[in-house]
């Protein structure tokens, strides 16, 4: 009797039947892996080409919005020329630009293939501050924005301190407020105009008036009272037929006249 071939027992419940992979499935898996490797090598080559290509190095820097600063100063501070556009660190560029005292805000961005644009909003100078032989533009917060060669067409105050004023240093904001207030009050109340404003850390603000008399006002407190005291002192001097070179109204009820 011929031997009967035993049939394989069906897989029991819970057991997984293991089948030998077909040759076609193996070939498909190999092809898929080869295609993935080819794509990887192709992407790597493209990335290398982009990183090394001179065509993507920044060669054009466009600056807008500058009045106090020059385009060249902004471009030099940004320091992006020659850098590959894909390797540029925008946060570092913005941080360098924002460190310039004259800049209030900045918007910057790179554009393919090799252009970089910088849009600047500068701080507004409100006065000139002369110190150490140089004139500085200062904003309402007293921040020294930059030095200028010629005196600006702004109210200007001369600091008695002979040391140079570093860019970005804050000057006395109270002195600036006193300057602006005196510009308004002196002509209206005392009939005087200021030829020159001066400042010292000890004496505060003093004014050389168009009448040739120097008036020391000190700090900005009780400024209206001080101007009224100045008017009273000048009237008394006129009544006595005297002239003064210096009037100090810093101390209430005790004006000093010389």
C-alpha positions as CSV (number, residue, x, y, z in Angstrom):
1,X,0.0,0.0,0.0
2,X,1.5,3.3,-1.0
3,X,2.4,5.6,1.8
4,X,0.1,8.5,2.4
5,X,1.5,11.9,2.8
6,X,0.6,13.5,6.1
7,X,-1.3,16.7,5.8
8,X,0.1,19.6,7.8
9,X,-1.9,20.3,10.8
10,X,-3.7,23.7,10.8
11,X,-2.3,26.3,13.1
12,X,-3.8,26.2,16.4
13,X,-5.8,29.1,17.8
14,X,-3.4,31.8,19.0
15,X,-0.5,30.6,16.9
16,X,0.7,32.5,13.8
17,X,1.4,30.6,10.7
18,X,4.9,31.4,9.3
19,X,5.2,31.3,5.6
20,X,8.3,31.5,3.5
21,X,8.6,34.8,1.7
22,X,8.0,34.8,-2.0
23,X,10.8,35.6,-4.3
24,X,8.8,38.5,-5.9
25,X,8.3,40.2,-2.5
26,X,12.0,40.0,-1.7
27,X,12.9,41.7,-5.0
28,X,10.3,44.4,-4.4
29,X,11.7,45.1,-0.9
30,X,15.3,45.3,-2.3
31,X,14.2,47.7,-5.1
32,X,12.4,49.9,-2.6
33,X,15.4,50.2,-0.4
34,X,17.7,50.9,-3.3
35,X,15.3,53.7,-4.4
36,X,15.4,55.2,-0.9
37,X,19.2,55.1,-0.9
38,X,19.3,56.8,-4.3
39,X,16.9,59.5,-3.1
40,X,19.0,60.0,0.0
41,X,22.2,60.3,-2.0
42,X,20.5,62.7,-4.4
43,X,19.2,64.9,-1.6
44,X,22.6,64.9,0.0
45,X,24.2,66.0,-3.2
46,X,21.6,68.7,-3.7
47,X,22.2,70.0,-0.2
48,X,25.9,70.1,-0.7
49,X,25.4,71.9,-4.0
50,X,23.2,74.5,-2.3
51,X,25.6,74.9,0.7
52,X,28.6,75.4,-1.5
53,X,27.1,77.3,-4.4
54,X,28.2,80.9,-4.8
55,X,24.9,81.7,-6.3
56,X,23.2,81.5,-2.9
57,X,25.8,83.7,-1.1
58,X,24.3,87.1,-0.2
59,X,25.7,89.8,-2.5
60,X,23.0,92.4,-2.3
61,X,22.0,94.2,0.9
62,X,19.1,96.7,0.7
63,X,18.7,99.1,3.6
64,X,15.7,101.4,4.0
65,X,14.4,103.8,6.7
66,X,17.8,105.4,7.8
67,X,18.2,109.1,8.6
68,X,20.7,109.1,11.4
69,X,22.7,106.1,10.3
70,X,24.2,105.5,6.9
71,X,23.3,102.4,4.9
72,X,26.9,101.4,5.0
73,X,26.9,101.4,8.9
74,X,23.8,99.2,8.9
75,X,25.2,96.8,6.3
76,X,28.5,96.6,8.2
77,X,26.7,95.8,11.5
78,X,24.4,93.2,9.8
79,X,27.6,91.5,8.5
80,X,25.7,89.2,6.1
81,X,27.6,89.7,2.9
82,X,29.1,86.5,1.5
83,X,27.1,84.2,3.8
84,X,25.1,81.4,2.2
85,X,21.4,82.4,2.5
86,X,20.5,78.9,3.8
87,X,23.0,79.1,6.7
88,X,22.1,82.6,7.8
89,X,21.1,83.1,11.5
90,X,18.4,85.7,11.4
91,X,18.2,86.1,15.2
92,X,21.9,87.0,15.5
93,X,21.6,89.5,12.7
94,X,18.6,91.2,14.3
95,X,20.4,91.2,17.7
96,X,23.4,93.0,16.2
97,X,21.3,95.6,14.5
98,X,19.1,96.2,17.6
99,X,22.3,97.0,19.6
100,X,22.8,100.2,17.6
101,X,21.4,103.0,19.9
102,X,19.9,104.9,17.0
103,X,17.7,101.9,16.0
104,X,14.3,101.5,17.7
105,X,13.1,98.5,15.7
106,X,14.3,96.5,12.8
107,X,12.7,94.1,10.3
108,X,15.1,92.0,8.2
109,X,14.8,89.0,5.8
110,X,16.6,87.0,3.2
111,X,15.3,86.6,-0.4
112,X,16.4,84.0,-2.9
113,X,18.8,83.7,-4.5
114,X,21.2,86.2,-2.8
115,X,19.4,89.4,-1.5
116,X,19.0,90.6,2.1
117,X,16.7,93.5,3.0
118,X,16.8,95.5,6.2
119,X,14.0,97.9,7.2
120,X,15.0,100.3,10.0
121,X,12.8,102.4,12.3
122,X,15.1,104.9,14.1
123,X,14.7,106.7,17.4
124,X,13.8,110.4,17.1
125,X,16.3,113.0,18.4
126,X,14.8,115.8,20.4
127,X,17.9,117.8,21.4
128,X,21.7,118.1,21.1
129,X,24.0,117.4,24.0
130,X,27.5,118.9,23.9
131,X,30.1,117.1,25.9
132,X,33.8,116.3,25.6
133,X,34.1,118.5,22.5
134,X,31.4,116.5,20.6
135,X,27.7,117.1,19.9
136,X,25.4,114.2,20.4
137,X,21.8,113.7,19.3
138,X,19.7,112.5,22.2
139,X,16.1,111.2,22.2
140,X,13.3,111.9,24.7
141,X,14.7,109.2,27.1
142,X,18.1,110.9,27.1
143,X,19.8,108.2,25.2
144,X,22.8,109.4,23.2
145,X,22.0,108.2,19.7
146,X,25.1,109.3,17.8
147,X,27.6,112.2,17.4
148,X,27.3,114.8,14.7
149,X,29.8,117.2,13.2
150,X,27.6,120.3,13.1
151,X,25.2,121.5,15.8
152,X,21.7,120.3,15.0
153,X,18.7,122.5,14.5
154,X,17.4,121.4,17.8
155,X,17.5,122.8,21.4
156,X,21.1,122.2,22.5
157,X,22.6,122.0,26.0
158,X,26.3,122.1,26.9
159,X,27.5,119.7,29.6
160,X,30.3,120.9,31.9
161,X,31.7,117.4,32.1
162,X,34.7,117.2,29.8
163,X,34.8,113.5,29.4
164,X,33.6,111.9,26.2
165,X,30.0,110.6,26.1
166,X,29.9,107.0,25.0
167,X,27.2,106.1,22.4
168,X,24.1,104.8,24.0
169,X,24.7,106.4,27.4
170,X,21.7,108.1,29.0
171,X,22.1,111.7,29.9
172,X,20.1,113.5,32.6
173,X,16.4,113.3,31.4
174,X,15.4,115.9,34.0
175,X,17.8,118.4,32.4
176,X,16.1,117.8,29.1
177,X,12.7,118.3,30.6
178,X,13.9,121.6,32.3
179,X,15.3,122.8,28.9
180,X,12.0,122.3,27.1
181,X,10.0,123.9,29.9
182,X,12.2,126.9,30.1
183,X,11.9,127.4,26.3
184,X,8.2,127.7,26.8
185,X,8.1,129.7,30.1
186,X,10.9,132.2,29.8
187,X,9.6,134.2,26.8
188,X,6.0,134.1,28.1
189,X,6.6,135.0,31.7
190,X,9.9,136.7,31.9
191,X,10.1,138.1,28.3
192,X,13.5,136.5,27.9
193,X,14.9,134.1,25.3
194,X,17.7,131.6,25.8
195,X,21.0,132.0,23.9
196,X,22.5,128.9,25.5
197,X,21.7,126.2,27.9
198,X,24.3,124.7,30.2
199,X,24.3,121.7,32.5
200,X,26.4,120.4,35.4
201,X,25.8,117.6,37.7
202,X,26.2,119.9,40.7
203,X,24.3,123.1,39.6
204,X,21.8,121.6,37.2
205,X,20.6,123.8,34.3
206,X,21.6,127.4,33.8
207,X,20.6,129.7,30.9
208,X,22.5,132.5,29.2
209,X,19.6,134.9,28.2
210,X,19.4,137.4,25.4
211,X,19.6,140.1,28.1
212,X,23.2,139.0,28.8
213,X,22.5,137.6,32.3
214,X,23.1,134.0,33.3
215,X,20.4,132.4,35.4
216,X,20.9,129.2,37.4
217,X,17.7,127.2,37.7
218,X,19.1,123.9,39.0
219,X,16.7,121.0,38.7
220,X,13.2,121.1,37.3
221,X,11.2,121.3,40.5
222,X,9.3,124.5,41.2
223,X,10.4,125.8,37.8
224,X,7.4,128.2,37.4
225,X,8.1,129.7,40.8
226,X,11.8,130.1,39.9
227,X,10.9,132.0,36.7
228,X,8.5,134.2,38.7
229,X,11.4,134.9,41.2
230,X,13.6,135.8,38.3
231,X,11.1,138.4,37.2
232,X,10.9,139.9,40.7
233,X,14.7,140.1,41.0
234,X,15.1,141.8,37.6
235,X,12.4,144.4,38.5
236,X,14.2,145.2,41.8
237,X,17.5,145.5,40.0
238,X,15.9,147.9,37.5
239,X,14.4,149.9,40.3
240,X,17.8,150.3,41.8
241,X,19.5,151.0,38.5
242,X,21.7,148.0,38.8
243,X,22.7,145.2,36.4
244,X,23.6,141.6,37.2
245,X,25.8,139.1,35.5
246,X,24.5,136.1,37.4
247,X,21.1,135.3,39.1
248,X,20.7,132.1,41.0
249,X,17.1,131.2,41.8
250,X,17.7,127.6,43.0
251,X,16.8,128.3,46.6
252,X,13.4,129.7,47.6
253,X,13.3,133.2,49.1
254,X,17.1,133.4,48.9
255,X,18.1,134.4,45.3
256,X,21.7,135.1,44.7
257,X,22.8,138.0,42.6
258,X,26.2,138.9,41.3
